[in-house]
Amino acid sequence: MATGDQIKSLVKAYVDHNDDKFKTVVLQIAAHEAKIGHDNLARELKTQMDKLGSKRGSIVQLTPQNPMLLLSAPDYDMSELIVSEEISEKIHRILNEYRNRNKLYKYGLTNRRKVLIEGDPGTGKTLTASIIASELSLPLYTVQMDKLVTKFMGETSAKLRQIFDSMQSMTGVYLFDEFDAIGADRSLDNEVGEMRRILNSFLQFIEQDSSESIIIAATNNQKLLDQALFRRFDDVLHYALPTDREIRRLFEYKLMNYDEHFYITKELIKSAEGLSHAEIVKVCDDAIKLSILDMQPMTSEKLSTLLQERKDIYTYKEA
């Protein structure tokens, strides 16, 4: 059932005529109900939201979505993010400061809400944005880079302004994935100065932004970013491939619910070294599916084979 915070958020969205927030909270409730097996209730909630969106004169009328923003209502918690203790503490600090932002305001301070995440693909950058949104009961708006960046001079900067205007009017977590598309070092630019103008616009907008939204920029390559960006962010999180301890935690998280007696060996952990968090999770899912379909118990040998198959993808790519 809906939590007390979700009910309060629904009422506040109704009072504020905040259509996006109302829809997001309902979808969060539906996602939670589906997760605990209440499929019929989840389906009914989504059906009612569809009717509300098409019904004229509704108490809460859903507004058209900004085409540059992909709205989602994640349903995750911190236990699903397996990272180092240092990163985990930083995320908890972001959550704690947001929840107590009014207390900080009284002392002339602001909460951390502009975050840069860099690291290899599949190490949990996008998942982090989803978890922050879910933990704070906020909608997640993913910026569609293919719709933001255009070849026409000045158009991308104008679209950027629209996104920052949305941050002010629709509080949420805003994710700029593949951020190097607009944050690349200006000294590396060969685009007749247009990319310089885009980056300068972003620097100006993020400097001036005073909304309550959380801004997350994610990139696979920190070295490509312009140095002027870093002082604009309240926190920079560096993600890396999982350590042996994190690999064990990933195996435990994914496999023990299916087979609580499965034994995780040192050899198995060694077999997973060099793969990202997302790749290890995918291999675990594949192993569970094989076990179910073959009606055979899951074994370390089979899991090791699947891990090696995953590594072979890179071998073929290099060849």
N, C-alpha and C positions, 0 to 999 in steps of 0.2 A: 504494500500500500504506500501511498505518498507520505513522505516524511513531513515533519512540522515545517522545516525550512522551505520545502517545495510548495506547501499550501500557502505559506506567507508570500512566497514569490509569485504565485498565481494571483493572489488578491492584490498585491502591489502592481502587477502588470495590468490588471483590470482597472485599477484606480488611475494609473498613469496612461492608460490607453496605449500601452506598449505591446503592439501586436506580435513583434518578433520574440520578445521575452515570454509572452504567454504561450506561444507555439512551442518554444524551446523547452519550457518546463513540462508541458504535456508530453512532448516526445521523450524527455528524460524519464518521466514516470513510466511511459510505455516500454522504453528500452529496459528499465529495471524489472518490470513485471515479466517481460519476455525472458530475461536472464534467469529468473527464478522459476520458470516453467508455466507462468500464467499467460499462455499464448492467446487465449480467447479475449482476455481483458486487454492485452496489448493491442490486438487487432481491432477491437472495438474503439479504443482510444484513438488510434490512427484513422479509423473510418470517420469518427466524429470530427476530427480535425480537418479531414478532406471536405466534409460537408460545410464546416464553418468557413473554410477558405472560399467556397463558391457561393455562399449564401449572402445576398445583399441585405443590408440593414442589421447585420449581426451585432451583438453587444461589443465584441472584439472582432474587427475586420482585419484580416491579414493583409499587410502591405506588400507590394511587389518587391521581390528580392533584387538587390544590387547584383547584376550579372557577373561582376568581377569577384564576388564573394560566394563561397560555397558554405552554406549553413549546415551544421551538424550538431547533434546533442549527444556527446560521448557519455558512456557509462562505465568508467574505470575507477580503480582506486590505487593508491600508492603501492600496494602489495604486488601489483602486476608489472611494476617497473623495477627491473633488476639492474642496478647500477652501483657504482662505488659509494661508500659512506659519505664521502665529501660532496658528491653531487646530490645525494639524497638529502643531506642536511641543507644544502642551498635551496632545493625545491621546497622543503618544509618551511624555510625562512620566508620564501616568496608567499606561500599560502598563509602563514601566520601573520605577516605584515598586511596582506590584503584584508584578512578577516578583522584585523584591529586597526585599519587605516584611520578611522575616526579618532581613535585614541592618539595616533601619531599627529593628526592634523592639529590637535589642541596645542601641541608643542612646536608647531611650525615645520613639521617633518612630513615627508610623503613616503608611501610604501613603494617597495621595488615592484615595477610593473613593465620595465623595458628590458628584455632578456635576449641575449645572443647565444645560440647553441651551435657548436661546430663539432664535426666528427665524421667518421666513416659512414657510408650508407648502412642502414639496418641496425644502428647502435641505439636507437630509441629516441631520436630527436622529435619526430612527429608524435610518437606515443606520449612523450612528456607534455606536449601542448594539449593533447586530449585529456590527460590525467589532471592537469591544472584546471582545465575547463570543468571537468566532471566534479573534482573535489570542491570547487567554488560555486557549483550550480550555475555556471555561465555557459552561454552558447559559444561554440567554436566557429569562427569565420576564417576559412582558409582562402587566402588571396590567390586567385587564378592568374598565375604569371603570364600564361599565353594570351589572356584577355587584357592584361595590364600593359605589357610592353608592346608597343607598336612601332612601325617604321616612320610614322609621321611626326615631324618636328613639333614638340610642345604638347602632343596629345597624351603621352605617358605621364608627364608631370601633372596635367589636368586631372587625369584619372587617379593619380596618387592623392591629390587633394580631396577627391570624392571619398576615397577610402578613409582618410583621416577625419573627414566630416562625419562619416558613419561611426567611427570610434566614439565621437562625442555624443551622437544621438542614440546609438545602440550599444550599450555596454556589453562587452564580451571579451573573449580571448581571440586576438587577431594573429594568424600565423602566416608569415611570409616564408614559404618553403622555397628552397633553391634561391636563397637570397642574393647570392653572388650575381644573379642576372641583373640586379640594379645596384648592388653595393660593391662592384669591382673597383679595384684600385684605379684612380683616375690617370695615373701615369702609364697604365697599360692600355688605355683606350685609343682605338684607331677609328672611331665612328664620327669624325668631324665634329667632335665636341658634344654631340647629343647625349651620350651616356654620362658625360660630366654634368650636364644640366639636370639629368634625372637624379643622379646621386646628390647633387647640391640641393635639389628640391626635397629629397627624402631627409637629408640632414636638417634642413630648415623646418620641415613639418614635425619631425620627431622631437626636435628641440622645443618647439612651441606647444606641442600637444599637452593638454592639461585634463584630458578625459580620465574616467575611472577604468577604462579598458586596459587589458594587459596585452602588450605587443611582444610577440616572439618571432625572431628572425633565425632561420635555420640554414646552415650551409655545410656542404661536404668538404670545403676547402677554405680554411681561414686565411691562408696565404694570399688568396685572390682579393681579399677585402681591403678597402681603403682604410688607412690607419685613423682617419678622422672619425670613423664610425664608433670605435671602441669607447671613447669617453661619453658617447650619447647613451650607452646602455648601462643599466644599473648593475647587471650581472652578466658574466660570460661563463658558460658551462662548456667544458671540454669533454666530449664523449670519445671513448676508445673501444677497441674490440674487447670482449669479456675476458676477465682474468679466470684462472682455474676455479677460484672460489665462486665467481659469478656463473661460470659454466655449470658447476654443480647445482647452484640454486635454480638455474633455468631448467635443468633436467628434473629436479625435484618438483618444481612448479608445474611442469607440463606432464610428467609421467606418473607421479605418485597417485594422482587422482584416478588414473586409469588402472594402475597396478601398484598397490601400496607395498607389495613385496619385491618390486623391482630393485635390484642392487646396482648402484652406480659405482663402477670401478675406476681406478686411476687411469687405466688404459683407455677407458671410454672418454674420460675427460681429455686425455691427450689427443684422442682422435678428433675432438671438436675444436682444438686450438687453431686459430687463424680464421674461423668463421664468425660472422657477426651474430648479434643476439637474434635478429629476425630469421637468419638462416638456420640457426639451431632450433628455434621454435618450429620452423617449417619441417625440418627433418623429424622432430618428435611427433608432429601431427601425422606425417607420412608413415612413421613406424606404428602408430596406434591404428591407423586405417588398415594397414597390412595385417596387423594382428586380428582385427575385427573381421575382415573379409576372408582371411585364410583360416579363421577359427583356431589359431595357434598362439601360444603365449609369446609375448615380446621378449627378445633376447638381446644381450649386449652385442653379440656377433652381427645380428641383422642391423642393429642401430649403427654399428661401426661401418658396415657396408654402405648404408645410406649416407652417412657423414662423408665417406670417401667419394661417393658419387657426386656429392655437392661440391667437394673440392676439385674434382676433375673438370668441372665446368670452367674453372679458371685456367687449368692446364691447357685445355683445348683453345681457349681464348688467346693465350700467350703464344701458342703454336701457330 
